[in-house]
Amino acid sequence: MDVLLSAPILFFGLGAVIALLGARTPFPDGVAKGLAAYLLVAIGLKGGVALTTVHAASVLPLLLTAALASLLMPVLAFLILRRAAGLDAVNAASIAAHYGSVSLVTFVTATKLLESQGITFGGHMVAALAIMEAPAIITGLLLAGATGAMATVGVGAGAGGGGGTVSVLLGGGAGGKGVSFGAAVREALLNNSVLLLVGALVIGFIIGKPGYTALGGLFVAPWDGVLSLFLLEMGCLAASRLREAMALNARLIAFGIGMPLLGAAIGGALAWGLGLGVGDAALFVTLCASASYIAVPAAMSHALPTANPGLSLPLSLGITFPFNILVGIPLYLGLTRALLG
């Protein structure tokens, strides 16, 4: 209950109410993009500073496991979407990539919960977050290619209808030119959000704690306020997608809730095998349970222009994201505590 009554979650609820009443938040265009960039830099700096006290060899198994999980999770999602949900190969590959990648805001909200309960976690978890962004995109493209769904045509017609709404938070990529598989992979690896997070992580590692302390007035003190404002905007955006999500068939809606739970179970088993502490394990489980609604939509709109963002975005943003924020994160922490005893 404390989680649901925290300021960031209450602001998320306020944004949802605003959208459901048919209004929108009074933020000027571009503010949400700036808030997202701030969060990426702030969490990257914090994680980089924490990495200065960690031996690389001790976190390498976790980082390799994180990359492997992101690479393979879309395969499971793809099979479920094809066989249980009856979805065509193009859209199944696109949606599967969303559910192998990760959500920054879901991760940040989970760190807020851990901090409120005095549970420590390592800065290397930010590195795991960064690593898990791109591999799922590559797998999604491979799945699409294996089924003949990979496109090398213009992205003008198929990329509309929703992809730009969210990708505008951190910028998109190429315009209306044709793309090859290699170009799409480069788009995944050189995505703006990935570069900003990794760059901030490296800077944090270089400047260390003294340099980070000097930036405390900008990147530490305002953290809760900026997160609350960003979740206000995300609550509004998620609620607007909820209307579209309710038009999805029951099997897809069930996937939007069931896949995070399945991902959490897989993440819990991997965390147990890695011998992670409660804080690190809870964050890893959360990462495995989250779904991307920024980086992947931008990449998929370039590589799979025939995929329907009216399916993937309502699922990841309208169903899975609010489920994780309001229900999933406390559930994953409870699962982690039970698993690790």
N, C-alpha and C positions, 0 to 999 in steps of 0.2 A: 504493500500500500504506500509506503514511503516513496517508492519509485514513481508511482502514478501521480503523487502529489508534489513531485519536484518541479521547480520552475520550468526547465526545458520541456518536460512532458506536458505541463499545463499550457504552455505556449503552443505546442504542437496541436493540442485539442482546440485551442482558440482559433488557430488557422483553419482547422477542419470545419469548425462551426461557421466561420466567415464564408468559406467556400460553399457550404451546404445551404446558406441563406442567400446564395446567388451573388455575393459580393466578392471582393478580392482584397488582399492586403494592400495598404497604400504605399508600398515601396516603389520607388522609381525603377525603371528598367535598368538592369545591370547591378542592382544592389545585391541580389541573391548570388550572382556570380562572384562579386567581391567578398561576400561572407564565406562562400565555399572556399575561395582561395585562401582567405585568412585561416580557416580551420585546417586546411592542408598544411600550410606553413607552420602554424602553431604546434600541431601534433608531430610534424616532421622534426622540428627543432627539439622538442621535448624528447622524442625517441632517439635522436642523434646524440644528445647529451648523455642519455642513459646508456647508450652503447659504448661510451668511453670506459665504462667499468666492467664490460663483458668481454670474455675471451671468445674470439671468433669460432674456435673449434667447438665450444660448448653449445653454440646456438645453430651451428650448421645443420645438424639433423632436423631441427624444427623447420628451418627455412627450406630445406630440400623437400620435406614432407608437405609443407604449405604449397610449394610449387606443384608437386605431384597431385595433391588434392584438387587444386584449381584446374589442372590439366585433365583429370579423369572424371570429376564430378559431372561435367556436361554430358558425358557418355551415358551415365545412369539416367540423368534427366531426359535425354533424348529418347532413350528406350521407353521410358514411362510415357512420355508425350506421344510417341508413335503407337504404342500398343494399348495403353490404358485410356489415353485421351483421344486417340484416333486422329491425331493431327498430321498434316502433310509434312514432308521432309524439310521443306524450306523454313517454315515457321517453327518446327520442332527444333531445328538446329539453332535458329536465332534465339529462341526462348531458353534453350539449354545453356547457351553461352552466358546469358544473364544470371543463371543460377549456379554457375561455376565461379563467377567473379564475385566481387565483394562490394559492400556499401560502407563508405566512409562514415556517414552519420550514424548508422547502426553500431559501428565499432566505437565511435566517440561516445555515444549514449551508454554503451556497456562500460567504458572506462569510467564514466561519471558514476554509475551505480557502484562499481568496485571501490572508487575513492570514497563515496559516501558511507560505505560499510567498513572502511579501513583495510581493505584487501589490496595487497601490493601486487604489481605486475611489472614485467621487464620492458625496457624500451625496445628490445628486439621484436616485440610484437608489432610495432609500427613497421619494421622491416618486413615482417610476415604479411601485413596488410598490403604493402607496396608490391610485394612479389606475387600476390594472389590476384592482382588486377588483370594482367594480360594473358596468362596461359589459357584461361577459359575461352577467350576470344579466338585464339588460334585453334583450339579444339572445335569450337563451333564452326569455324570455316572449313576445317578438315571434314567434319561430319556432313556439311553441306556439299563439299566437293565429292565426297564418296557416294552421294546420292544424286549427283548430277545437278545439284541446285546452285552451285557456285556461279555467280554472275560476273561478267566482265563488261557490262553495258553501263550506260549513263545512270546516274543516281537521281536524276531530277524528279521523275514521277513517283518512284516507289519510296523515296526517303521522306516524303511528307507525312502529313497526318499525325504527327506526334513526336517523332524523333527529335526534331529541333527544339521542342518545348523544353526538354530536359537537358539536352546537350549544350544548350546556351549557357547553362550554369558555369561550365568551365571551357566553353568554346568547342567548336566542332573540328572539322578537318578540311579535306579537299572540297572543291565545289562540285560541278555537275559533270566531271570528266569520268571516262571509264576507268576501272581499277582492276588490277590483277590480284591473284592471291598474295604474291609477294608484297604488293603495295598495301594490301589490307593488313598483313602482318606487321609491316612497319608502322601503320596507323595505330595498331594495338600497342606496340612497344614504345612508340613515341607519343602516346596520348598525353595531352596537356596535364591532366590530373596526376598521372603517374610521374611525369617529369618534375612537377612542382613538389610532390611529396618526397620523391627520392632526393631531389636537390636540397630541400630543407633538411632532410635527414643527414646528408653529407655535411652541410653547413653546421648543423648542431654538433656533429661529431668533431668538427675542426675547432669550433670556438670553445667547446667544453662548458663546464658549469660557470666559470667567471663571465664569459661572453653572454651566456644565456641569462644570468642574473641581471646583467646590464639591460637586457631587453624585456625584463619582467613587467615593466609598466605597460608594454604594448601587447605581449604575447602570453602573459600569465594572469594578471589582474582582470582583464576584460573577458576572459575565456567564457565564463558562464553566461554573461550577457550576450555575447555574440552567438553562442550556441543556441540560446533561447530565441533570438531573432531569426536565425536560420531555420530552426524547427517550426517557428511560426509560418514562414514561407513554405516549408516542406509540408506542413499540415494542410495548408490551403491547396497545394499542388496534389497531394495524395488524395484529398477528398474530391477534387475535381476528376481525378482518374477513377475514383471509387464508383462513380456513376457509370462509367464505361465498363468497369469490372463486373458490375452487377448484370450487365448484358451478356457476359460470357456464359458458356454452358457450365453445368454443375461440375463436370469432370475437370475442367480447367481451374475453376475456383478451388476445388479440392486439392489440385496440384499446387496452387499458390500457397496453401497452408501446409500440406503434407510434405512437400519437398524441403522446406526449411527444417521441419522436424526430423526428416530422414538425414539431412545434412548435419544437423546437430548430433544425431546418434553416431554418425560416422566420425565426426570431429571429436566426440567424446572418447570413442575407442582409440583414435589416433593419439589423442592427448594422454590417455592412460598408458599407451605403449611407449610414448616418449618420456614418461615420468615427469610431466609438467606439474608445477604447483597450481593451487586453486585459481589464482588470478590469471596466470598465463593460459591455463586450460580453458577457463570461462571465455576468454577473448578468442581463443582458437575455435572453440565451439561456435561462438557467435559469428565468426568469419565464415565458417563452413555452412552456417544456416542463412547467411544473408544473400541478397541478390542485388546486382548492379542496376542502377537506373540513370547513370551518367556516362561512364566510359563505354559500356557495351552498346547502348543505343546509338551512340555516335559512330562507333566502328561498324556495327551491323548495317546501318543505313548506307554506308559506303560500299560494303562488300556484298550485302544481300539486299539489293534494292526492291526485290519482289516480296520480301518478308513484310508482314503486316505489323507495324508498330502499334496498331489498335488492339493487338493481342498481347504482345510482350510488355508494353509499358503499363497498361492497366493491371496486369498480373504482378509485376515486380514492384510497382509504385503504389498501386491502389489496394492490393491484397497483402503481399508479403511484407512490405515495408511497415505499414501500420501494425500488422500482426506482431512483427518482431519488436517494434518499439514499445507497444502496450502490453504484450503478453510474453513474447518469446524470450527477451533478455532475462527477466527474473526467472523464467522457467529453465533457461540454459544454466544459469548460476546454480539453481537448485540441483539440476542434473549433475553438474560438475562436482558439487559438494558431496552428493550421494555416491558418485562414482569413485571419488578419491578419498572418501571416508573422513 
